[in-house]
Amino acid sequence: MLSNAFVDNTISRTTVLKWHRRFKAGRNSAEDDARIGRPKTSVSGDNVEIIKEIVMSNRRITVEELA
């Protein structure tokens, strides 16, 4: 009923079932578990603009050079 009423603003049934299983097993927080390593991406408006400017000024730049 919620999915029909709110279309794209609800979580999936799979996610609900996963959370239910975790809470039933004793979990008491909906926060993600800590992960090892750095985040895969760091997207912000500032980063996007900086990269866009660099690429527009030199279209032959490589991903390694951008990094």
N, C-alpha and C positions, 0 to 999 in steps of 0.2 A: 504494500500500500504506500509506503514512503517513497519507493522508487517511482511509482506512478505519479505521485503528487509533486515530487521535487526533481524528477528526471536525472540531471547530471550532478546534482548536489548531494548525493548520498553515496555511502561507501558500498562496495560490492558485497554480495552474499558470501563469497569466498573469504573476504577479509573478516566479516562478522563471525563466521564459523571458526576461523583461525584464532581470533581474539577470545571467543567463547572457550575453546579448547585450552588456551593458555591460562585464562582466569580460573577455569575449573581445576587446573593442575596446581594452583596456588599463587600464580602471579598476581601482583597487586598494583601494577602500573601499566599504562598504555604507551609509555615512552619506548623508543627503539633501544635495543641492546647496544652497548658500546662496541665499536668495531676497530680492528687493528689497522693502522695506516692512515694516510691522509684521505680527504674526500676526493672522489673521482673528478668532480668539476667544481669550479668556483665561479658561478655566473652572477654578475651584478651589472647594473646599468653602466657603471663606470668602465668595467672591464670590456664590455661589448663595444662601447664607443671607442676605446683606445685601440682595440684590435681592428675594428672597422677602418679607422683612420690609417693604421699601418698598412693594411691590405690594399686600401684604395690608392695609397701612394706608391706601393711596390707590389704588383700582382704576382711577381715571381718569388716572393718570400716563402720559405718552407715552414712547416709546422714546428720543426725543431728551432728555427730562428725565432718564431713567435713565442715559443715557450721560454 
